[in-house]
């Protein structure tokens, strides 16, 4: 097996991805791992919807599953964007000049924006999971619980990435906007929408 570092991380096996995370380089790191984990939680939610939709109690599950699928696809993109964004930031930090410092700050905004956007999607999935729980049979409760726990952990992990990136971000409107979005997500109440 050869590892594919240039293509999509989704073209790698789970073993390759795990080994890449463990390799000791900065990427893929916590943001990408959290987004991947949330995407697997979304896949579990889709499974629960698919099985539930075959039962009377599963009314409307196909519509919810379609929304969950969109979230899953976004999280997959965010996982890859997180890797690219942090690689760009690290490259910009290696060069010392006023323009490189400005590039590093612009890159850091993206490094903060990507996990924040992924956390927002994860919060939506948490709301969908609560809705799914109302119409899914009891025998799927462990799958649903697994998805919900993974989503909660992923959201918190993504927000930890946002928080650490905000430390080095210069004060300004971009930082203030990111902080406002972060504060919205720091409660344990899932977003609806």
C-alpha positions as a printed NumPy array, in Angstrom:
array([[  0.   ,   0.   ,   0.   ],
       [  1.293,   3.431,  -0.838],
       [  0.121,   6.521,   0.937],
       [ -1.476,   9.257,  -1.116],
       [ -0.446,  12.607,   0.382],
       [ -1.19 ,  14.641,  -2.741],
       [ -4.717,  13.436,  -3.464],
       [ -7.814,  13.328,  -1.359],
       [ -7.418,  11.91 ,   2.129],
       [-10.586,   9.975,   1.299],
       [ -8.622,   8.   ,  -1.302],
       [ -6.453,   6.595,   1.515],
       [ -7.349,   3.582,   3.608],
       [ -8.207,   4.086,   7.26 ],
       [ -4.859,   2.529,   8.109],
       [ -3.038,   5.016,   5.888],
       [ -4.91 ,   7.93 ,   7.434],
       [ -4.207,   6.688,  10.969],
       [ -0.523,   6.244,  10.144],
       [ -0.388,   9.694,   8.588],
       [ -1.89 ,  11.218,  11.74 ],
       [  0.632,   9.342,  13.904],
       [  3.624,  10.27 ,  11.717],
       [  4.621,  13.294,  13.758],
       [  3.991,  16.03 ,  11.215],
       [  1.608,  18.914,  11.908],
       [ -1.014,  17.628,   9.5  ],
       [ -3.368,  15.923,   9.544],
       [ -4.025,  17.05 ,  13.086],
       [ -6.879,  17.494,  15.498],
       [ -9.121,  19.534,  13.207],
       [ -8.983,  17.041,  10.361],
       [ -9.39 ,  14.077,  12.711],
       [-12.408,  15.716,  14.366],
       [-14.019,  16.487,  10.984],
       [-13.418,  12.918,   9.8  ],
       [-14.885,  11.573,  13.035],
       [-17.968,  13.788,  12.666],
       [-18.372,  12.57 ,   9.073],
       [-18.401,   8.964,  10.326],
       [-21.003,   9.941,  12.923],
       [-23.075,  11.386,  10.069],
       [-22.735,   8.089,   8.234],
       [-24.099,   6.307,  11.309],
       [-27.035,   8.725,  11.379],
       [-27.715,   7.94 ,   7.727],
       [-27.68 ,   4.231,   8.536],
       [-30.196,   4.762,  11.357],
       [-32.397,   6.786,   8.993],
       [-32.206,   4.151,   6.264],
       [-33.181,   1.315,   8.589],
       [-35.834,   3.416,  10.336],
       [-37.428,   4.5  ,   7.065],
       [-38.469,   0.899,   6.417],
       [-40.709,   1.06 ,   9.505],
       [-43.877,   3.033,  10.213],
       [-42.107,   4.977,  12.935],
       [-39.556,   6.211,  10.402],
       [-41.8  ,   8.743,   8.699],
       [-39.735,  11.602,   7.275],
       [-36.42 ,   9.837,   7.783],
       [-35.472,  10.042,   4.104],
       [-35.726,  13.831,   4.232],
       [-33.572,  14.004,   7.353],
       [-31.094,  11.55 ,   5.826],
       [-30.704,  13.85 ,   2.823],
       [-29.833,  16.773,   5.126],
       [-27.399,  14.581,   7.063],
       [-25.743,  13.518,   3.788],
       [-25.124,  17.151,   2.852],
       [-23.505,  17.708,   6.252],
       [-21.376,  14.591,   5.834],
       [-20.084,  15.846,   2.479],
       [-19.272,  19.261,   3.945],
       [-17.347,  17.663,   6.802],
       [-15.36 ,  15.564,   4.338],
       [-14.352,  18.749,   2.513],
       [-13.526,  20.532,   5.775],
       [-11.214,  17.698,   6.823],
       [ -9.177,  18.203,   3.655],
       [ -9.378,  22.003,   3.872],
       [ -8.071,  21.866,   7.438],
       [ -4.959,  20.037,   6.271],
       [ -4.34 ,  22.408,   3.358],
       [ -4.986,  25.532,   5.445],
       [ -2.594,  24.538,   8.208],
       [  0.082,  23.519,   5.705],
       [ -0.211,  27.001,   4.088],
       [  0.008,  28.657,   7.511],
       [  3.123,  26.693,   8.452],
       [  4.75 ,  27.565,   5.11 ],
       [  3.968,  31.267,   5.585],
       [  5.483,  31.226,   9.081],
       [  8.803,  29.911,   7.739],
       [  9.414,  33.145,   5.838],
       [ 10.255,  36.279,   7.799],
       [  9.056,  39.489,   6.177],
       [  6.172,  41.918,   6.535],
       [  4.348,  40.336,   3.59 ],
       [  4.965,  36.834,   4.965],
       [  3.597,  37.927,   8.356],
       [  0.477,  39.247,   6.618],
       [  0.194,  35.977,   4.672],
       [  0.536,  34.036,   7.921],
       [ -2.281,  36.072,   9.491],
       [ -4.532,  35.529,   6.457],
       [ -3.727,  31.824,   6.59 ],
       [ -4.455,  31.751,  10.311],
       [ -7.899,  33.248,   9.682],
       [ -8.593,  30.326,   7.332],
       [ -7.114,  27.883,   9.879],
       [ -9.656,  29.227,  12.355],
       [-12.568,  29.486,   9.932],
       [-12.383,  25.884,   8.695],
       [-12.761,  24.08 ,  12.043],
       [-15.346,  26.667,  13.095],
       [-17.431,  25.949,   9.991],
       [-17.006,  22.213,  10.625],
       [-18.183,  22.708,  14.23 ],
       [-21.262,  24.56 ,  12.963],
       [-22.092,  21.645,  10.669],
       [-21.489,  19.22 ,  13.528],
       [-23.902,  21.182,  15.716],
       [-26.528,  20.887,  12.965],
       [-25.962,  17.151,  12.929],
       [-26.496,  17.06 ,  16.686],
       [-29.892,  18.668,  16.148],
       [-30.715,  16.172,  13.392],
       [-29.657,  13.322,  15.693],
       [-32.137,  14.528,  18.311],
       [-34.854,  14.535,  15.66 ],
       [-33.846,  11.087,  14.43 ],
       [-34.015,   9.761,  17.996],
       [-37.726,  10.585,  18.115],
       [-38.525,   8.246,  15.21 ],
       [-35.971,   5.458,  15.322],
       [-36.581,   1.984,  16.787],
       [-34.988,   0.995,  20.084],
       [-32.735,  -1.632,  18.505],
       [-30.804,   1.208,  16.824],
       [-30.238,   3.072,  20.083],
       [-26.579,   2.068,  20.42 ],
       [-25.783,   3.241,  16.87 ],
       [-27.603,   6.495,  17.504],
       [-25.866,   6.956,  20.862],
       [-22.488,   6.323,  19.234],
       [-23.191,   8.953,  16.587],
       [-24.324,  11.46 ,  19.206],
       [-21.254,  10.917,  21.4  ],
       [-18.928,  11.217,  18.414],
       [-20.638,  14.422,  17.301],
       [-20.366,  15.95 ,  20.759],
       [-16.686,  15.054,  21.022],
       [-15.999,  16.246,  17.464],
       [-17.684,  19.61 ,  18.046],
       [-15.689,  20.145,  21.239],
       [-12.453,  19.12 ,  19.509],
       [-13.114,  21.435,  16.573],
       [-13.813,  24.3  ,  18.977],
       [-10.533,  23.562,  20.779],
       [ -8.774,  24.027,  17.421],
       [-10.588,  27.313,  16.891],
       [ -9.672,  28.536,  20.37 ],
       [ -5.972,  27.769,  20.006],
       [ -5.825,  29.423,  16.576],
       [ -7.491,  32.57 ,  17.926],
       [ -4.6  ,  33.062,  20.367],
       [ -2.171,  34.049,  17.59 ],
       [ -4.697,  35.877,  15.446],
       [ -4.259,  39.644,  15.492],
       [ -7.12 ,  41.688,  16.9  ],
       [ -9.467,  43.024,  14.265],
       [-12.916,  42.548,  12.778],
       [-12.105,  39.081,  11.399],
       [-11.102,  37.871,  14.864],
       [-14.146,  39.484,  16.512],
       [-16.48 ,  37.81 ,  13.992],
       [-14.855,  34.438,  14.618],
       [-15.131,  34.904,  18.393],
       [-18.863,  35.689,  18.082],
       [-19.426,  32.491,  16.083],
       [-17.355,  30.526,  18.591],
       [-19.414,  31.817,  21.508],
       [-22.602,  30.656,  19.788],
       [-21.247,  27.122,  19.55 ],
       [-19.765,  26.851,  23.027],
       [-23.085,  25.994,  24.608],
       [-24.149,  22.36 ,  24.641],
       [-27.402,  23.261,  22.9  ],
       [-27.424,  21.882,  19.33 ],
       [-28.212,  24.299,  16.518],
       [-31.352,  23.809,  14.477],
       [-31.494,  24.336,  10.724]])
